[in-house]
Amino acid sequence: MTVSVGDPPLPLAVTLDRIRALAEEGRLELDEILDPRALAERAGVPPEVTAALLRGEEGPGPGATGERVRRRAAFLYAVSRDVHGRPYRVADIAAAIGAPARWVDALVSGRRPPHLRYCTAFAAFFGREASFLTDTPAQAVSRALRPTLESLDYRSGNLMADLVDQYGLVSVSTRGRPLTRTQETLLLGMITGMLSAERHAGAAR
C-alpha cells in the first residue's frame, strides 16, 4: 500500500527565486532566511544535502519511496519529544494511530515494516502531513520553505492580525529582545507553519 499525499510543492528553483526576489525587495537578510541547518531540521533532509540544494546543485536521485519513508520516519521520531521533553514511547504512538507496536518499532528504527498502511496517521501524530515522509529532498526543502514564502509574500502587510483571526494567537513574546525585520518574518512564518500543521493533525486524528 502506498502513502496518500497531497499536491506536490512548487519546484525548489521557483521557490528560491521568489524568496530571493521578495527578500531583496524587503531588504531582508537572505542568509538568515535560507539557513541550511535550520531548514534541514524542518525538511528532514541532511544539512549537507540542504546546503547543496540551496546553492542550486542537483540533489540525490528520488530513490525508492519506501526507503524515503523509513529515513524520514526515523528522523521525525528522533527529533520529536513529548510534553515532558522525553522521546515518545512506541506503545503510545501505536495506541494513538491504531497500529501494531511492532510496526511502529520497525518504522522508527529505520527497518522495513511489512506495509505502509499507517504512515499517514504516523505523520499526523507528529503534526506533519504524509508528504513529509515521501517528498524527494528538493520537494522537502521547497515545502519547508513554504511558510517563509507565504509570510514574505503576504499582501495585507499585517500577518500578525491574520494569525489572530485564524488561530486566536494574541501575542508573541521575544523576552524583551527586539527582532530584526528578517527575524520577525521568519518567526511569523514558522508560527504559521506550526499552527497549520497542528490544525491538520487534529483533523487527521
Backbone bond lengths (Angstrom), bond angles and torsions (degrees), N, CA, C in turn:
res aa  C-N    CA-C-N  psi(-1)  N-CA   C-N-CA  omega(-1)  CA-C   N-CA-C  phi
1 M - - - 1.467 - - 1.513 108.81 -
2 T 1.331 116.66 138.46 1.461 121.34 178.91 1.515 110.40 -90.84
3 V 1.328 115.42 167.02 1.457 121.55 178.10 1.512 108.68 -92.69
4 S 1.314 117.32 127.37 1.462 121.26 -179.73 1.521 109.87 -77.93
5 V 1.334 116.73 125.15 1.461 120.77 -179.32 1.516 109.76 -127.38
6 G 1.324 115.37 164.61 1.451 120.72 179.73 1.515 112.09 -87.01
7 D 1.313 115.30 -159.62 1.456 120.44 -178.51 1.522 110.83 -66.12
8 P 1.339 117.02 146.21 1.469 119.15 177.23 1.524 110.29 -68.41
9 P 1.328 117.37 155.32 1.465 120.47 178.11 1.523 110.53 -74.65
10 L 1.318 116.07 174.51 1.461 120.38 173.01 1.525 109.45 -60.28
11 P 1.340 117.54 149.66 1.472 118.37 172.10 1.523 109.92 -54.19
12 L 1.321 116.59 141.47 1.459 120.31 -175.26 1.525 111.84 -58.09
13 A 1.320 117.84 -39.21 1.470 120.31 179.70 1.520 111.40 -60.08
14 V 1.323 116.67 -38.86 1.467 121.10 178.96 1.528 109.85 -67.27
15 T 1.338 116.27 -46.03 1.468 120.39 178.90 1.521 111.03 -58.32
16 L 1.331 116.93 -46.01 1.468 120.92 -178.09 1.528 111.33 -66.11
17 D 1.321 117.28 -40.77 1.469 120.13 179.13 1.526 110.64 -61.78
18 R 1.332 116.69 -41.81 1.466 120.13 -179.31 1.528 111.04 -68.26
19 I 1.326 116.41 -41.28 1.462 119.35 179.43 1.523 110.67 -64.50
20 R 1.318 117.42 -43.46 1.466 120.65 179.94 1.526 111.14 -62.51
21 A 1.321 116.57 -42.34 1.465 119.92 -179.94 1.526 110.89 -65.76
22 L 1.328 117.43 -43.66 1.460 120.90 -178.64 1.528 111.21 -69.70
23 A 1.342 116.75 -36.05 1.462 119.83 177.56 1.525 110.52 -64.95
24 E 1.322 115.86 -41.23 1.463 119.22 178.60 1.527 110.81 -65.52
25 E 1.320 115.61 -41.74 1.463 120.12 179.01 1.527 111.34 -62.73
26 G 1.337 116.65 -38.66 1.461 120.76 -178.79 1.511 114.13 -90.56
27 R 1.341 116.73 2.44 1.464 122.59 -179.32 1.526 111.04 55.65
28 L 1.327 114.85 48.12 1.456 121.69 179.97 1.525 109.73 -103.40
29 E 1.330 116.07 158.58 1.460 121.94 -178.08 1.530 109.68 -81.74
30 L 1.316 116.30 108.24 1.458 120.79 -175.79 1.526 111.90 -64.74
31 D 1.333 117.73 -34.81 1.464 120.48 -179.26 1.527 111.72 -62.79
32 E 1.326 117.02 -32.18 1.462 119.95 177.34 1.524 110.91 -73.75
33 I 1.314 116.54 -36.68 1.463 120.67 -178.58 1.522 110.69 -70.46
34 L 1.327 116.53 -40.99 1.460 121.64 -176.60 1.528 110.48 -105.71
35 D 1.312 116.30 53.99 1.460 121.87 178.00 1.527 108.77 -78.50
36 P 1.340 118.91 111.78 1.469 120.75 -173.24 1.522 113.53 -59.26
37 R 1.336 118.01 -39.43 1.458 119.32 -175.20 1.532 111.00 -68.91
38 A 1.322 117.09 -46.13 1.463 119.60 178.73 1.524 110.77 -64.85
39 L 1.321 116.18 -39.71 1.460 120.44 -179.54 1.524 111.23 -67.42
40 A 1.332 116.81 -36.98 1.462 120.76 179.41 1.516 111.16 -59.99
41 E 1.325 117.21 -40.12 1.461 120.37 -179.29 1.519 111.07 -67.29
42 R 1.332 116.78 -38.11 1.466 119.19 178.92 1.530 111.50 -70.80
43 A 1.317 117.06 -33.64 1.459 120.84 -174.98 1.520 113.31 -88.68
44 G 1.345 117.05 -20.64 1.450 119.18 -175.19 1.514 112.50 74.95
45 V 1.339 116.11 28.37 1.462 123.00 -178.69 1.530 107.46 -117.98
46 P 1.336 119.19 138.47 1.471 119.94 -179.63 1.528 111.70 -53.99
47 P 1.350 117.45 143.10 1.472 120.56 -176.97 1.524 113.83 -56.15
48 E 1.342 117.13 -38.68 1.459 118.59 -178.51 1.525 111.48 -68.18
49 V 1.335 116.77 -34.25 1.463 120.23 177.11 1.525 109.81 -71.05
50 T 1.336 116.16 -41.70 1.463 120.45 177.79 1.523 110.97 -59.71
51 A 1.332 116.88 -46.24 1.464 120.87 -179.92 1.523 110.93 -60.76
52 A 1.333 116.57 -41.24 1.468 119.86 179.25 1.524 111.41 -64.53
53 L 1.317 116.91 -41.43 1.465 120.72 178.79 1.527 111.14 -64.26
54 L 1.326 117.10 -38.89 1.462 120.60 178.70 1.526 111.20 -66.43
55 R 1.323 116.99 -27.71 1.468 120.72 177.17 1.519 111.81 -80.15
56 G 1.326 117.08 -3.51 1.456 120.32 -179.75 1.509 113.67 89.74
57 E 1.329 117.27 8.03 1.454 120.12 178.76 1.525 110.13 -79.08
58 E 1.304 114.93 154.55 1.453 119.42 -179.71 1.515 109.66 -74.39
59 G 1.302 116.68 129.88 1.445 120.72 -178.57 1.512 111.93 -81.97
60 P 1.327 117.21 -179.00 1.463 120.52 177.59 1.513 111.12 -63.62
61 G 1.304 115.95 157.61 1.458 120.56 178.27 1.515 111.54 -61.05
62 P 1.336 117.09 162.32 1.464 119.91 -176.12 1.516 113.54 -61.56
63 G 1.350 117.51 -33.28 1.459 119.37 -179.81 1.529 111.17 68.51
64 A 1.314 115.11 -176.80 1.461 120.31 179.97 1.520 110.50 -78.57
65 T 1.327 116.01 140.45 1.463 120.33 -178.92 1.520 111.47 -59.56
66 G 1.323 117.19 -42.67 1.455 119.86 -178.79 1.517 112.66 -59.71
67 E 1.329 116.59 -38.15 1.458 120.26 179.09 1.524 110.69 -67.74
68 R 1.345 117.70 -41.71 1.469 120.76 177.79 1.529 109.92 -61.77
69 V 1.326 116.63 -42.38 1.462 120.66 -179.66 1.520 110.11 -59.96
70 R 1.321 118.09 -45.33 1.458 120.41 -178.16 1.528 111.71 -65.58
71 R 1.340 117.10 -42.51 1.470 119.50 179.98 1.520 110.88 -64.86
72 R 1.325 117.76 -44.85 1.468 120.50 -177.77 1.522 111.15 -69.63
73 A 1.319 117.00 -37.20 1.467 119.45 179.21 1.523 110.25 -64.77
74 A 1.322 117.02 -43.65 1.465 120.13 178.62 1.525 110.33 -63.94
75 F 1.326 117.31 -39.99 1.465 121.22 177.34 1.533 110.24 -62.51
76 L 1.328 116.37 -47.98 1.461 120.86 -176.93 1.521 110.77 -60.52
77 Y 1.310 116.53 -42.58 1.466 120.10 178.40 1.526 110.74 -65.05
78 A 1.325 117.01 -40.77 1.464 121.13 -175.82 1.526 112.51 -65.73
79 V 1.330 117.86 -34.00 1.470 120.24 -175.02 1.529 112.67 -95.99
80 S 1.315 118.80 -3.91 1.464 121.77 -175.89 1.521 110.91 -97.12
81 R 1.327 115.55 147.38 1.462 121.99 178.76 1.523 109.71 -134.83
82 D 1.333 115.64 151.37 1.458 119.75 177.99 1.528 109.98 -80.67
83 V 1.327 117.04 -173.19 1.466 120.63 -175.05 1.520 112.25 -66.04
84 H 1.328 117.03 -16.85 1.468 121.10 179.06 1.523 111.91 -97.23
85 G 1.336 116.44 5.26 1.456 120.07 179.29 1.515 114.22 80.09
86 R 1.331 116.78 15.29 1.460 120.68 -179.16 1.524 110.50 -107.99
87 P 1.324 118.84 156.36 1.471 120.61 174.14 1.529 110.12 -59.07
88 Y 1.301 116.42 145.63 1.458 120.33 177.98 1.525 110.35 -66.52
89 R 1.315 115.86 142.89 1.459 120.66 175.25 1.521 109.39 -78.99
90 V 1.308 115.38 136.57 1.462 120.47 179.98 1.525 110.55 -56.34
91 A 1.331 116.41 -40.97 1.465 120.34 -178.53 1.525 111.58 -62.35
92 D 1.340 116.70 -37.23 1.463 120.23 -179.96 1.527 111.14 -69.23
93 I 1.328 116.11 -41.40 1.467 119.12 177.46 1.522 109.81 -62.27
94 A 1.336 116.24 -45.94 1.461 120.86 -178.86 1.527 111.44 -59.23
95 A 1.333 116.19 -44.09 1.465 119.52 -179.76 1.523 111.46 -65.08
96 A 1.339 116.61 -38.68 1.467 120.55 -176.83 1.523 112.22 -68.93
97 I 1.326 117.85 -33.69 1.475 119.56 -175.64 1.530 112.39 -105.29
98 G 1.332 116.75 1.48 1.458 119.97 176.73 1.514 113.82 71.82
99 A 1.339 116.79 31.56 1.462 121.29 -178.74 1.518 110.51 -112.94
100 P 1.324 118.70 154.64 1.467 120.57 174.20 1.523 110.42 -63.35
101 A 1.319 116.43 141.90 1.464 120.30 179.71 1.528 110.94 -60.57
102 R 1.330 117.29 -33.56 1.471 120.33 178.78 1.522 110.87 -61.81
103 W 1.326 116.36 -38.60 1.468 121.05 179.89 1.528 109.71 -65.08
104 V 1.345 117.19 -47.55 1.466 121.09 -179.80 1.516 110.28 -62.21
105 D 1.333 117.03 -43.92 1.457 120.60 -179.22 1.525 110.86 -60.93
106 A 1.315 117.60 -41.81 1.460 120.60 178.41 1.522 110.72 -63.72
107 L 1.328 116.80 -42.26 1.464 120.33 -176.86 1.522 111.48 -66.97
108 V 1.326 118.24 -48.26 1.468 120.36 -175.60 1.524 111.44 -73.05
109 S 1.317 117.10 -16.29 1.458 120.63 176.75 1.520 112.17 -89.23
110 G 1.335 116.53 -2.67 1.458 120.44 -179.41 1.511 113.32 81.99
111 R 1.352 116.93 7.65 1.453 119.53 178.19 1.530 109.52 -84.61
112 R 1.289 116.07 174.24 1.463 121.19 -177.25 1.529 109.93 -89.26
113 P 1.344 118.03 110.93 1.467 119.05 175.25 1.530 109.19 -74.62
114 P 1.327 117.78 161.67 1.470 119.80 -176.94 1.528 113.70 -66.63
115 H 1.320 117.76 -20.53 1.470 121.86 179.60 1.521 107.75 -161.53
116 L 1.330 116.43 172.32 1.470 121.05 -178.90 1.529 111.86 -110.71
117 R 1.320 116.23 24.73 1.458 121.05 -170.30 1.524 113.60 -59.41
118 Y 1.327 117.71 -35.33 1.467 120.31 -171.90 1.535 112.90 -100.88
119 C 1.312 117.90 10.62 1.468 119.54 -172.76 1.528 113.17 -64.89
120 T 1.323 117.20 -38.46 1.461 119.18 178.89 1.526 110.65 -61.55
121 A 1.326 116.86 -43.71 1.467 120.93 178.15 1.522 110.72 -67.56
122 F 1.334 117.37 -36.27 1.470 121.12 178.03 1.521 110.05 -61.61
123 A 1.323 117.68 -47.32 1.462 120.84 179.19 1.524 110.77 -62.78
124 A 1.331 117.02 -42.31 1.464 120.83 -179.40 1.521 111.38 -63.71
125 F 1.324 118.05 -33.13 1.469 121.76 177.77 1.522 110.57 -56.16
126 F 1.334 117.00 -36.34 1.458 122.04 -179.18 1.536 112.04 -95.90
127 G 1.337 117.27 13.73 1.457 120.94 177.62 1.509 113.84 74.56
128 R 1.322 117.39 26.50 1.459 122.02 -179.45 1.524 110.38 -119.24
129 E 1.328 114.75 155.97 1.448 119.79 171.98 1.532 108.82 -81.90
130 A 1.320 116.07 159.08 1.461 119.92 179.96 1.524 111.45 -60.20
131 S 1.321 116.61 -27.05 1.470 120.23 -179.77 1.531 112.06 -60.94
132 F 1.340 117.80 -24.32 1.464 119.91 177.30 1.526 110.20 -58.84
133 L 1.317 116.98 -33.18 1.457 121.07 -177.88 1.528 112.72 -82.59
134 T 1.314 118.05 -25.22 1.461 120.53 -169.55 1.522 114.85 -109.70
135 D 1.324 118.34 -16.73 1.466 120.70 -177.16 1.523 112.19 -58.95
136 T 1.324 116.73 146.18 1.457 120.49 167.30 1.527 107.88 -67.59
137 P 1.336 119.48 165.23 1.468 119.45 178.45 1.531 113.07 -54.29
138 A 1.324 117.79 -44.58 1.467 119.98 -179.68 1.526 111.09 -64.45
139 Q 1.327 117.01 -41.29 1.467 120.08 177.54 1.518 110.79 -64.33
140 A 1.322 116.71 -40.75 1.465 120.63 -178.66 1.526 111.19 -63.34
141 V 1.327 116.94 -42.75 1.464 120.21 179.10 1.520 110.44 -66.85
142 S 1.328 116.82 -42.50 1.465 119.78 178.67 1.520 111.15 -62.35
143 R 1.325 116.53 -42.30 1.474 119.65 -179.96 1.525 111.01 -66.70
144 A 1.342 116.99 -37.99 1.464 120.31 179.09 1.521 111.45 -66.23
145 L 1.326 117.09 -25.99 1.466 121.19 179.30 1.527 112.65 -85.28
146 R 1.306 117.26 -7.24 1.468 119.58 -175.51 1.528 113.60 -59.48
147 P 1.360 119.33 -46.50 1.473 117.39 178.13 1.530 112.85 -59.81
148 T 1.347 116.44 -36.87 1.463 119.68 177.98 1.513 110.80 -65.14
149 L 1.318 116.36 -44.20 1.463 120.20 178.73 1.520 110.73 -61.88
150 E 1.325 116.82 -41.99 1.465 120.03 -179.81 1.523 111.35 -63.88
151 S 1.343 116.65 -39.84 1.462 118.68 -179.99 1.529 110.87 -69.78
152 L 1.330 117.67 -35.33 1.463 120.77 177.00 1.516 111.48 -68.41
153 D 1.332 115.25 -34.82 1.461 120.84 -173.32 1.525 112.41 -95.02
154 Y 1.337 116.37 8.66 1.461 119.69 -175.27 1.528 110.90 -64.22
155 R 1.310 116.42 131.32 1.470 120.53 -169.42 1.527 114.67 -83.22
156 S 1.350 116.92 -35.09 1.459 117.53 -172.30 1.517 112.63 -77.83
157 G 1.308 117.37 -17.65 1.468 119.96 -178.81 1.516 112.80 79.69
158 N 1.341 118.24 7.67 1.456 120.19 -179.69 1.524 109.06 -137.70
159 L 1.314 115.69 71.80 1.458 120.68 -178.71 1.519 111.12 -64.39
160 M 1.322 117.69 -34.77 1.457 120.62 -179.67 1.533 110.65 -60.78
161 A 1.322 116.90 -41.89 1.461 120.09 178.88 1.523 110.63 -63.05
162 D 1.329 116.99 -36.99 1.453 120.31 178.83 1.524 110.95 -67.35
163 L 1.335 116.90 -37.11 1.455 120.02 177.08 1.525 111.00 -63.70
164 V 1.328 116.31 -36.96 1.465 120.32 176.84 1.525 109.89 -64.21
165 D 1.354 116.43 -45.08 1.463 120.79 -177.45 1.523 111.90 -65.63
166 Q 1.330 116.91 -44.93 1.464 120.63 -173.12 1.520 112.98 -80.92
167 Y 1.347 117.00 -39.00 1.456 119.74 -169.28 1.531 114.33 -121.71
168 G 1.339 118.12 -4.68 1.447 119.88 -179.36 1.507 113.81 76.92
169 L 1.336 117.60 14.53 1.462 120.85 178.29 1.526 108.91 -69.95
170 V 1.331 116.39 124.40 1.457 120.54 -173.61 1.518 112.11 -92.72
171 S 1.332 117.76 -42.60 1.449 119.61 -177.72 1.521 109.75 -157.79
172 V 1.320 115.34 165.87 1.460 122.20 176.33 1.519 107.53 -127.20
173 S 1.348 116.83 122.80 1.454 121.03 -179.92 1.518 110.26 -96.96
174 T 1.320 116.24 130.97 1.471 120.98 176.31 1.530 110.43 -111.40
175 R 1.349 116.75 18.09 1.461 123.17 177.68 1.532 112.28 55.69
176 G 1.319 114.85 40.90 1.453 119.97 172.94 1.504 115.77 83.26
177 R 1.342 117.13 -4.56 1.458 119.27 -178.89 1.523 110.20 -95.59
178 P 1.326 118.04 122.59 1.465 119.26 179.87 1.519 110.55 -67.55
179 L 1.328 115.49 144.80 1.455 121.40 178.77 1.518 110.19 -98.23
180 T 1.314 115.45 146.00 1.463 118.85 170.32 1.523 107.93 -73.28
181 R 1.313 116.74 166.48 1.464 119.59 178.27 1.524 110.47 -61.10
182 T 1.325 116.56 -37.44 1.461 120.08 178.64 1.519 110.60 -64.41
183 Q 1.335 117.27 -46.72 1.461 120.62 -179.48 1.522 111.28 -63.49
184 E 1.317 116.81 -38.64 1.464 120.00 178.64 1.524 110.82 -63.42
185 T 1.324 116.23 -42.79 1.457 120.30 178.83 1.520 110.93 -62.20
186 L 1.340 116.24 -44.84 1.463 120.35 179.55 1.523 111.29 -64.18
187 L 1.326 116.91 -41.75 1.459 121.27 -178.44 1.524 110.94 -63.41
188 L 1.317 117.03 -47.17 1.451 119.88 -178.83 1.527 111.04 -66.91
189 G 1.336 116.75 -36.62 1.455 119.23 175.75 1.519 111.56 -63.52
190 M 1.339 116.74 -40.86 1.457 121.25 179.16 1.529 110.63 -64.61
191 I 1.331 116.62 -42.82 1.463 120.59 179.37 1.522 110.40 -62.47
192 T 1.326 115.95 -43.33 1.461 120.05 178.67 1.525 110.56 -58.50
193 G 1.342 116.18 -46.24 1.455 119.99 -179.52 1.519 112.24 -63.23
194 M 1.342 117.24 -42.46 1.455 120.96 -179.09 1.524 111.58 -65.82
195 L 1.318 117.13 -44.18 1.452 120.63 -178.57 1.524 111.27 -67.80
196 S 1.333 116.68 -37.67 1.464 120.22 176.82 1.509 110.67 -64.57
197 A 1.345 116.79 -40.65 1.471 120.31 179.55 1.519 110.65 -65.68
198 E 1.342 117.44 -40.65 1.459 120.19 179.86 1.530 110.76 -64.00
199 R 1.344 115.86 -40.16 1.460 118.39 179.59 1.525 110.71 -66.41
200 H 1.353 115.71 -38.69 1.468 119.90 177.69 1.518 110.45 -64.75
201 A 1.323 116.90 -43.45 1.459 120.27 -178.65 1.523 111.07 -64.66
202 G 1.329 116.21 -39.96 1.457 119.35 178.66 1.507 112.55 -63.06
203 A 1.331 116.59 -36.71 1.464 120.54 179.18 1.514 111.21 -71.68
204 A 1.341 116.13 -30.21 1.466 120.21 -176.10 1.519 112.53 -80.18
205 R 1.333 117.97 -24.44 1.472 120.34 -175.91 1.512 111.36 -79.03
